[in-house]
Amino acid sequence: MSPAAPAHAVHYAAASGAFSLTWLLIALPLAGAAILLLGGKRTDKWGHLLGTLAAVASFVVGLVLFFSLHSKAGDQRAVSQHLFSWIPVNGFQVDVGLLVDQLSVVFVLLITGVGSLIHIYSIGYMAHDPARRKFFAYMNLFLASMLLLVLGNNFLALYGGWELVGLSSFLLIKFWEYKPAAATAANKAFYMNRVGDVGLALAIMFLFATLGSTNYDTVFTAAAGHVLSYGTITAIALLLLLGACGKSGQFPLQAWLPDAMEGPTPISALIHAATMVTAGVYLIARSAPIFNDTQAARTVVLIIGAVTIMIGCIIGCAYDDIKKVLAYSTVSQIGYMFLAVGLGPAGYALGIMHLLAHGFFKAGLFLGSGSVIHAMDDEQDMRKYGGLWKYMKVTWVTFGLGYLAIIGFPPFSGFFTKDKIIETAFDKGGTSGYVLGIVALLGAGITAFYMTRLFLMTFHGKARWEHEGENAKHPHESPFTMTGPMMLLAVGSVFAGGLFVLGSSMQNWLAPVVGEHGEADHTLNPVVLTLLTLVVMLGGVAGGLLRYQLRPVDAVAKPDAQVSPLTVAARHDLYANTFNEAAFMIPGNFLVRFLVWFDKIIIDGAVGGTAAGIGGLSGRLRRTQTGYVRTYALSMLGGAILVIGALLLVRAG
């Protein structure tokens, strides 16, 4: 790979004209959330409409900013709007502002665009939920938090959005808190994200301690100028990576992500497609000048991405819950994005391209799964589906387009973005390049297999649900408020990838932020590699057809004793939860119990014993205070005798 121009710091122009509206991006959904939460039951009848309107209005503002930014030339496409000075004290000055540049604006469009479609979908999906108003309030809060995260012009503002995203995702995952599994999943997501958040917080502290600032322009100029030592910049990058792994559900902090499926399906689409899980990829891409300065940190990013690809693919083959299969496909696809950004300047834009394409097809797949679950009376077990294409034609078509996009079938979006990542991984050269390329290639084949399995078990084959009696299912197509957003996302699943890749449009657009991608020295002929990728992908599809179309599907999963050890391990999340329990939870519980015992017996015992001793001694001394003169006279006589005796002994000595 020939060297590419490094990402460099840019000098931001002050906001004017359309860019003075930037604050509205966050203010609109935040105001929607405030009105719905504070308005109470008075907003029940129209709260869902207000929440949706706030999201759509924010998207419109995003479009205005995108076209305004597009009209600017070259490196001047970066505008910062100052909001206020926070903590204005000596030695610590934080100027909070919003940054609109090539990277942030594409995230704004993704978050508000896909977010608006999910809001519209939720009008139908949550129509009969008594807490629908609160649901839309939390959704608006989530959008505002994500927008603050990607628009903040310094790491401290990013951290504020980062924590608010964690809070709002916790509220959304546990929305149906009467379900114990939902409450447990929310707590798990909250705790595991805190691990990553500590890494991000420490990275920000390091930056301020060494540079005296958390502003992007100061930090990135220092990084590009090699002001920091290699050890310091590597430590900062690794701490940033820890934060990214927590928020994006990457190894070793991936276990919370599939459990988050306990929330309503629109939340699954919002968290797993376009927003929360992409925050880690955004953080690494935004911090490109830092990662460019440390090969060690980029190598760790590559390893994490490659490992996570395989974890998501393997586990995705074993689950029968339609949403959990899609959740593990998200884990795997985010792994591809980490692999891309770990490749440095050659891959930053590719990771963002796949992130954007993934936002379309994964949101469509999750909304499609919600349509199926809605039609099947909340049943999520794919073994109890089958033959649904006859009853849900729109869902079948839109879900099918998303399926073709995620497996990388040409000319759908995943084909363009994933193929470029595989090609760039091989182009890294050397043994590591071949290993990374083979992992990415193998992941494409396994993805094709388990997604074919999901598609066939859901929509094709023999119907495996109850047709008669009390438990009979009556599948039907969802209302237009649900199918409309699915159709729009299906259009993106078809065309988005090609538009991004055509003429290197997305790579050129992002170059001022993440650096020029450079010219590749191809390890393998691109045409040959593309054909190889297609062969591997079609092999996965063929495997799925042979197993789940030409052979009958059991309505009940086989017990662990009748399946392979790998399947058993995959069903148990490759024992990630078991490891976390053994390595952290059980020792943590013992530590807490010991600290409680130590506090109660030793600390409280010492304090209580001292108090009891003093109390007992004072009680005995009180007995000498009788109030009789003769007693006091006797005490004085005794004291005088003791003093005289002591003096005589001294003189005798």
C-alpha positions in Angstrom: 0.0 0.0 0.0 1.5 3.3 -1.0 1.5 5.9 1.7 -1.5 8.1 2.0 -1.6 11.7 3.1 -2.3 11.8 6.9 -5.3 13.4 8.3 -4.6 16.9 9.4 -6.2 19.5 11.7 -8.3 22.1 10.0 -9.0 25.6 11.1 -12.7 26.0 11.6 -14.6 29.0 10.2 -17.1 30.8 12.4 -20.8 29.9 11.9 -22.8 32.2 9.7 -25.8 32.0 7.4 -27.4 28.6 7.4 -24.8 27.3 9.9 -26.2 29.5 12.6 -29.1 27.1 12.7 -26.8 24.2 13.8 -28.0 24.3 17.4 -31.5 23.5 16.2 -30.4 20.0 15.3 -30.1 19.2 19.0 -32.7 21.7 20.3 -35.6 20.3 18.3 -35.6 16.7 19.6 -34.5 17.8 23.0 -37.5 20.2 23.2 -39.7 17.3 22.0 -38.4 15.1 24.8 -38.9 17.8 27.4 -42.5 18.6 26.3 -43.5 14.9 26.3 -41.9 14.1 29.6 -43.1 17.2 31.5 -46.5 17.5 29.7 -47.7 14.3 31.3 -50.9 12.6 30.2 -52.1 15.8 28.5 -49.8 14.9 25.6 -50.9 11.3 25.3 -53.2 11.8 22.3 -50.6 13.7 20.1 -47.3 13.1 21.8 -46.2 10.5 19.2 -46.9 13.0 16.4 -44.8 15.7 18.2 -41.9 13.3 18.7 -42.0 12.3 15.1 -42.3 15.9 13.9 -39.2 16.9 16.0 -37.1 14.2 14.4 -38.2 15.1 10.9 -37.6 18.8 11.5 -34.1 18.0 12.7 -33.5 16.0 9.5 -34.6 19.0 7.4 -32.1 21.2 9.2 -29.5 18.6 8.6 -30.2 18.6 4.9 -29.9 22.4 4.8 -26.5 22.2 6.5 -25.4 19.4 4.2 -26.1 21.4 1.0 -24.6 24.6 2.6 -21.5 22.7 3.4 -21.4 21.1 0.0 -21.3 24.5 -1.6 -18.1 25.4 0.3 -14.8 24.6 -1.3 -12.1 22.2 -0.1 -10.8 22.4 3.4 -13.1 25.3 4.2 -15.9 22.8 4.7 -15.6 23.0 8.4 -17.7 25.4 10.4 -17.8 25.7 14.2 -20.7 27.4 16.1 -19.7 28.7 19.5 -22.5 28.2 22.1 -21.0 29.1 25.5 -18.0 28.9 27.7 -18.3 26.1 30.3 -16.2 26.1 33.5 -14.4 29.4 32.6 -11.7 29.3 35.3 -8.0 29.8 35.3 -6.2 26.9 33.7 -9.4 25.2 32.6 -11.4 26.8 29.8 -13.9 24.8 27.8 -15.6 26.5 24.9 -18.6 24.4 24.0 -19.6 24.5 20.4 -20.9 22.5 17.5 -18.7 21.4 14.5 -20.2 20.9 11.1 -17.7 19.2 8.8 -17.7 16.4 6.2 -17.7 13.7 8.9 -20.2 15.1 11.3 -22.8 16.0 8.6 -23.0 12.5 7.2 -23.7 11.2 10.7 -26.3 13.9 11.2 -28.1 12.8 8.1 -27.9 9.2 9.0 -29.1 9.7 12.6 -31.9 12.1 11.8 -32.9 10.4 8.5 -33.1 6.8 9.7 -34.2 8.0 13.1 -37.2 9.8 11.5 -38.2 6.7 9.6 -38.0 4.7 12.8 -40.2 7.3 14.6 -42.8 7.0 11.8 -42.6 3.2 12.0 -43.1 3.4 15.8 -46.4 5.2 15.4 -47.9 1.9 14.1 -45.7 -0.5 16.1 -46.5 1.2 19.5 -50.1 2.1 18.7 -51.5 0.1 21.5 -48.8 0.6 24.1 -50.2 2.7 27.0 -46.8 4.3 27.5 -46.3 5.4 23.9 -45.8 9.1 24.9 -42.9 8.2 27.1 -41.5 6.0 24.4 -41.3 8.8 21.9 -39.9 11.1 24.6 -37.0 8.7 25.2 -36.5 8.4 21.4 -36.2 12.1 21.0 -33.8 12.3 23.9 -31.7 9.6 22.3 -31.6 11.5 19.0 -30.5 14.7 20.8 -27.8 12.8 22.7 -26.4 11.2 19.5 -26.4 14.6 17.7 -24.5 16.2 20.5 -22.0 13.3 20.4 -21.2 13.8 16.7 -21.5 17.6 16.6 -19.4 18.5 19.6 -16.3 20.4 18.7 -14.2 19.0 21.5 -13.8 15.7 23.4 -15.6 17.0 26.5 -18.7 17.9 24.5 -18.4 14.5 22.8 -18.2 12.9 26.3 -21.4 14.7 27.4 -23.3 13.2 24.4 -21.6 9.9 25.0 -23.0 9.6 28.5 -26.4 10.9 27.5 -26.6 8.2 24.8 -25.8 5.7 27.5 -28.6 7.0 29.8 -31.2 7.2 27.0 -30.4 3.7 25.7 -30.7 2.4 29.3 -34.2 3.9 29.5 -35.2 2.5 26.1 -33.9 -1.0 26.6 -35.7 -1.3 29.9 -38.9 0.4 28.5 -40.9 -2.8 29.1 -39.4 -3.0 32.7 -42.2 -5.3 33.8 -40.3 -8.0 32.0 -37.4 -9.1 34.2 -35.2 -9.9 31.1 -35.6 -6.3 29.9 -34.5 -4.8 33.3 -31.6 -7.2 33.4 -30.5 -6.4 29.8 -30.6 -2.7 30.5 -28.5 -3.1 33.7 -26.0 -5.2 31.7 -25.7 -2.6 28.9 -25.3 0.1 31.5 -22.5 -1.6 33.4 -20.6 -2.8 30.4 -20.7 0.6 28.8 -19.4 2.1 32.0 -16.2 0.0 31.5 -15.7 1.6 28.1 -16.7 5.1 29.4 -13.9 5.0 32.0 -11.4 4.5 29.1 -12.8 7.5 27.2 -12.8 9.6 30.4 -9.2 8.7 31.2 -8.2 9.5 27.6 -9.7 13.0 27.9 -7.9 13.5 31.1 -4.6 12.5 29.5 -5.2 15.0 26.7 -5.9 17.9 29.0 -3.0 17.0 31.3 -0.5 16.9 28.4 -1.9 19.5 26.0 -4.0 21.7 28.3 -7.0 21.4 26.0 -9.7 19.0 24.8 -10.5 21.0 21.6 -10.2 19.0 18.4 -8.1 21.6 16.6 -5.6 21.8 19.4 -5.4 18.0 19.9 -5.2 17.1 16.3 -2.6 19.7 15.4 -0.5 18.4 18.3 -0.9 14.8 17.1 -0.1 15.6 13.5 2.9 17.6 14.6 4.2 14.6 16.8 4.2 16.8 19.9 3.3 13.9 22.2 5.7 11.0 22.9 4.9 7.6 21.2 4.0 6.1 24.6 1.6 8.9 25.5 -0.2 8.9 22.1 -0.5 5.1 22.2 -1.9 5.2 25.7 -4.5 7.8 24.7 -5.4 5.9 21.5 -5.9 2.6 23.5 -8.1 4.3 26.0 -10.2 5.8 23.2 -10.4 2.4 21.7 -11.7 1.0 25.0 -14.5 3.5 25.0 -15.2 2.7 21.3 -15.4 -1.1 22.1 -17.9 -0.5 24.9 -20.3 1.6 22.9 -20.0 -0.4 19.7 -20.3 -3.8 21.3 -16.8 -5.0 20.2 -14.7 -7.7 21.8 -14.3 -8.1 24.7 -17.3 -5.9 25.6 -19.8 -7.3 23.1 -22.0 -9.4 25.4 -24.5 -6.5 26.2 -25.5 -5.9 22.6 -27.6 -9.0 21.9 -29.3 -8.8 25.2 -30.5 -5.3 24.3 -33.0 -7.0 22.0 -35.3 -7.1 25.0 -36.4 -3.6 24.2 -39.1 -2.8 21.6 -38.1 -3.6 18.0 -37.8 0.1 16.9 -35.2 0.5 19.6 -33.3 -2.4 18.3 -33.3 -0.7 14.9 -32.3 2.6 16.3 -29.5 1.3 18.6 -28.2 -1.5 16.3 -28.4 0.2 12.9 -27.7 3.9 12.6 -26.8 5.3 16.0 -25.4 4.0 19.3 -23.3 1.2 18.0 -21.7 3.4 15.4 -20.4 5.8 18.0 -17.2 3.8 18.5 -16.5 3.9 14.7 -17.1 7.6 14.7 -14.8 8.2 17.7 -11.9 6.4 15.9 -12.5 8.1 12.6 -12.8 11.5 14.3 -9.5 10.8 16.2 -7.7 9.8 13.0 -4.7 12.1 13.6 -4.2 10.3 17.0 -4.4 6.8 15.6 -2.2 7.7 12.6 0.6 8.5 15.0 0.6 5.0 16.7 0.9 1.8 14.7 0.5 -0.2 17.9 -3.0 1.1 18.6 -4.1 0.6 15.0 -2.9 -3.0 15.2 -5.0 -3.6 18.3 -8.0 -2.1 16.4 -7.4 -4.5 13.6 -7.2 -7.5 15.9 -10.4 -6.5 17.7 -12.2 -6.0 14.4 -11.1 -9.4 13.0 -12.0 -11.3 16.3 -15.4 -9.6 16.5 -16.2 -10.5 12.9 -15.8 -14.1 13.7 -17.6 -14.0 17.0 -20.7 -12.4 15.5 -20.7 -14.8 12.5 -20.3 -18.0 14.5 -22.9 -17.1 17.2 -25.3 -15.8 14.5 -25.5 -19.3 13.1 -26.8 -20.9 16.3 -29.7 -18.6 17.5 -33.3 -19.1 16.6 -34.5 -15.8 17.9 -34.8 -13.6 14.8 -33.8 -10.4 16.7 -30.8 -12.0 18.3 -29.5 -13.3 15.0 -29.7 -9.8 13.6 -28.0 -8.4 16.8 -25.0 -10.7 16.3 -24.9 -9.7 12.6 -24.6 -6.2 13.9 -21.7 -7.2 16.1 -20.0 -8.8 13.0 -20.7 -5.9 10.7 -19.3 -3.3 13.2 -16.3 -5.6 13.3 -15.8 -4.9 9.6 -16.0 -1.2 10.3 -13.3 -1.5 13.0 -11.2 -3.6 10.6 -11.5 -0.8 8.1 -10.7 2.1 10.3 -7.8 0.1 11.8 -6.2 0.1 8.4 -5.5 3.8 8.8 -5.9 6.4 6.0 -6.6 3.7 3.5 -9.6 2.5 5.5 -11.2 5.3 7.4 -13.6 6.4 4.6 -14.3 2.7 3.9 -15.4 2.1 7.4 -17.7 5.1 7.3 -19.1 4.0 3.9 -20.0 0.6 5.3 -21.4 2.2 8.4 -23.8 4.3 6.2 -24.8 1.4 4.1 -25.3 -0.7 7.2 -27.6 2.0 8.6 -30.0 1.4 5.7 -30.0 -2.3 5.4 -29.8 -3.2 9.1 -32.5 -0.7 10.0 -34.7 -2.2 7.3 -34.0 -5.8 8.5 -34.8 -4.9 12.1 -38.0 -3.1 11.1 -38.9 -6.1 8.9 -38.4 -8.4 11.9 -40.6 -6.2 13.9 -43.3 -6.4 11.2 -43.0 -10.2 11.4 -43.1 -10.3 15.2 -46.1 -8.0 15.1 -47.9 -10.3 12.7 -47.1 -13.4 14.7 -48.4 -12.2 18.0 -45.0 -11.3 19.4 -43.4 -14.7 18.6 -39.7 -14.3 17.9 -38.6 -18.0 17.4 -37.9 -18.5 13.7 -38.6 -22.2 14.0 -42.2 -21.3 14.5 -42.4 -19.2 11.3 -42.2 -20.4 7.7 -44.2 -19.6 4.6 -44.8 -16.0 5.6 -44.1 -14.6 2.1 -47.6 -15.5 1.1 -49.1 -13.3 3.8 -46.6 -10.4 4.0 -45.5 -9.5 0.5 -44.2 -6.0 1.3 -42.3 -7.2 4.3 -40.9 -10.2 2.3 -39.7 -7.9 -0.5 -38.2 -5.2 1.7 -36.6 -7.7 4.1 -35.3 -9.6 1.0 -33.6 -6.5 -0.3 -31.9 -5.9 3.0 -30.8 -9.6 3.1 -29.2 -9.3 -0.3 -27.5 -6.1 0.8 -26.0 -7.5 4.0 -24.6 -10.6 2.3 -23.0 -8.5 -0.4 -24.9 -9.6 -3.4 -24.3 -7.4 -6.4 -25.4 -4.7 -7.1 -26.7 -4.1 -3.6 -25.0 -1.7 -1.1 -23.2 -4.3 1.0 -21.4 -5.6 -2.1 -19.7 -2.3 -2.8 -18.7 -1.4 0.8 -17.8 -4.8 2.2 -15.9 -5.8 -1.0 -13.7 -2.7 -0.7 -12.9 -3.5 2.9 -11.9 -7.1 2.0 -9.8 -5.7 -0.9 -8.0 -3.1 1.3 -7.3 -5.7 4.0 -5.5 -7.9 1.5 -3.7 -4.8 0.2 -2.2 -4.2 3.6 0.4 -6.7 2.5 2.5 -9.2 4.4 1.2 -12.0 6.6 -1.1 -9.8 8.5 -2.7 -8.5 5.3 -3.5 -12.1 4.2 -4.8 -13.1 7.7 -7.1 -10.1 7.9 -8.2 -10.5 4.3 -9.0 -14.2 4.8 -10.9 -13.5 8.1 -13.0 -10.8 6.3 -13.6 -13.2 3.3 -14.6 -16.0 5.6 -16.9 -13.7 7.5 -18.6 -12.8 4.3 -19.3 -16.5 3.6 -20.6 -17.2 7.1 -22.8 -14.1 7.0 -24.4 -15.3 3.7 -25.1 -18.7 5.4 -26.8 -17.5 8.6 -28.7 -14.7 6.9 -29.9 -17.2 4.3 -31.0 -19.4 7.2 -32.9 -16.5 8.8 -34.6 -15.5 5.5 -35.7 -19.1 4.6 -36.8 -20.1 8.1 -38.9 -16.9 8.3 -40.5 -16.5 4.9 -40.2 -19.8 3.0 -40.6 -23.5 3.6 -43.6 -25.1 5.4 -45.6 -23.0 7.8 -44.7 -24.1 11.3 -47.2 -22.1 13.3 -50.5 -23.1 14.9 -53.4 -22.9 12.4 -56.3 -23.9 14.6 -57.4 -23.5 18.2 -56.7 -20.8 20.8 -53.1 -20.3 19.9 -53.7 -20.1 16.1 -51.7 -17.4 14.4 -53.2 -15.2 11.7 -50.2 -13.5 10.0 -51.0 -10.3 8.1 -49.2 -7.4 6.6 -48.4 -4.4 8.8 -50.0 -1.0 8.3 -48.5 1.6 6.0 -47.0 3.6 8.9 -44.7 0.5 9.3 -44.2 -0.7 5.7 -43.6 2.9 4.4 -40.3 3.4 6.3 -39.3 -0.2 5.4 -39.7 0.6 1.7 -37.6 3.7 1.9 -34.9 1.9 3.7 -35.0 -0.9 1.1 -34.3 1.8 -1.6 -31.2 2.8 0.4 -30.2 -0.9 0.8 -30.2 -1.1 -3.0 -28.5 2.1 -4.1 -26.5 3.6 -1.2 -23.3 1.5 -1.5 -22.9 2.2 -5.3 -23.4 5.9 -4.8 -20.7 6.0 -2.1 -18.2 4.1 -4.1 -18.9 5.6 -7.5 -16.0 7.8 -8.4 -14.6 7.5 -4.9 -17.2 10.1 -4.0 -17.4 9.3 -0.2 -13.6 8.9 0.1 -13.0 12.3 -1.5 -15.8 13.9 0.6 -14.2 12.7 3.9 -10.6 13.3 2.9 -10.3 16.8 4.6 -11.2 15.1 7.9 -9.6 11.6 7.8 -6.9 12.1 5.2 -6.4 11.1 1.6 -6.9 7.4 1.0 -3.9 7.1 -1.4 -3.4 4.7 -4.3 -3.4 1.0 -3.4 -0.6 -1.4 -4.3 -2.9 -4.4 -5.0 -1.7 -7.7 -3.4 -4.4 -9.5 -5.4 -6.0 -8.5 -8.7 -9.2 -6.7 -7.7 -11.3 -8.5 -10.3 -10.0 -11.9 -9.1 -10.6 -10.9 -5.5 -14.2 -9.7 -6.3 -14.9 -13.0 -8.1 -13.5 -14.9 -5.1 -15.6 -12.9 -2.7 -18.7 -13.7 -4.8 -17.9 -17.4 -4.9 -17.5 -17.5 -1.1 -20.7 -15.5 -0.6 -22.6 -17.8 -3.0 -21.2 -20.8 -1.2 -22.7 -19.5 2.0 -26.1 -19.0 0.3 -25.9 -22.5 -1.2 -25.2 -24.0 2.2 -28.2 -22.2 3.6 -30.4 -23.4 0.8 -29.3 -27.0 1.1 -29.9 -27.1 4.9 -33.0 -25.0 5.3 -34.9 -25.1 2.0 -34.3 -28.6 0.7 -34.5 -30.2 4.1 -37.4 -29.8 6.6 -36.8 -27.4 9.5 -37.6 -28.8 13.0 -40.2 -26.7 14.8 -38.3 -27.3 18.1 -34.6 -26.8 18.5 -32.5 -29.9 19.3 -31.1 -30.1 22.8 -27.4 -29.4 23.4 -26.7 -33.2 23.7 -27.7 -33.7 20.0 -25.7 -30.9 18.4 -22.0 -30.3 17.9 -19.8 -28.7 20.7 -19.3 -25.6 18.5 -23.1 -25.2 18.2 -23.4 -25.6 22.0 -20.7 -23.0 22.5 -22.4 -20.6 20.0 -25.7 -21.0 21.8 -24.0 -19.9 25.0 -22.4 -16.8 23.3 -19.0 -18.6 23.1 -19.2 -18.5 26.9 -18.5 -14.8 27.0 -21.1 -14.4 29.7 -19.7 -17.4 31.6 -16.2 -15.8 31.4 -17.5 -12.4 32.5 -19.2 -14.0 35.5 -16.2 -16.1 36.5 -13.6 -13.3 35.9 -15.5 -10.3 37.1 -19.0 -10.9 38.6 -18.2 -13.7 41.1 -14.9 -12.1 42.3 -16.7 -8.8 42.4 -19.5 -10.3 44.6 -16.9 -11.8 46.9 -15.1 -8.5 47.1 -18.3 -6.6 47.9 -19.2 -9.2 50.6 -15.7 -9.0 52.1 -15.9 -5.2 52.2 -19.3 -5.3 53.8 -18.0 -7.7 56.4 -14.8 -5.7 57.0 -16.9 -2.5 57.3 -19.4 -4.1 59.6 -17.1 -6.1 61.8 -13.8 -4.3 61.7 -14.6 -0.6 61.1 -18.0 -0.5 62.7 -16.7 -2.9 65.4 -13.8 -0.6 66.3 -15.9 2.5 66.3 -18.7 0.8 68.3 -16.2 -0.9 70.7 -14.5 2.4 71.5 -17.8 4.0 72.1 -19.0 1.1 74.3 -15.7 1.2 76.3 -15.9 4.9 76.9 -19.6 4.6 77.8 -18.8 1.7 80.3 -15.9 3.6 81.9 -17.9 6.8 82.3 -20.8 4.8 83.9 -18.5 3.4 86.5 -16.9 6.8 87.2 -20.4 8.2 87.7 -20.9 5.9 90.6 -18.3 7.8 92.6 -20.3 11.0 92.3 -22.8 10.3 95.2 -23.5 13.9 96.2 -22.6 13.2 99.9 -20.0 15.6 101.6 -18.5 12.8 103.6 -17.7 10.8 100.5 -15.9 13.8 98.9 -14.1 14.4 102.2 -12.9 10.8 102.3 -11.8 11.1 98.7 -9.8 14.2 99.5 -8.2 12.5 102.6 -7.3 9.5 100.5 -5.7 11.7 97.9 -3.7 13.7 100.4 -2.4 10.5 102.0 -1.3 9.2 98.6 0.5 12.5 97.8 2.3 12.5 101.2 3.3 8.9 100.7 4.7 9.6 97.3 6.8 12.5 98.6 8.2 10.4 101.5 9.2 7.7 99.1 11.0 10.2 96.9 12.9 11.7 99.8 13.8 8.2 101.1 15.2 7.4 97.7 
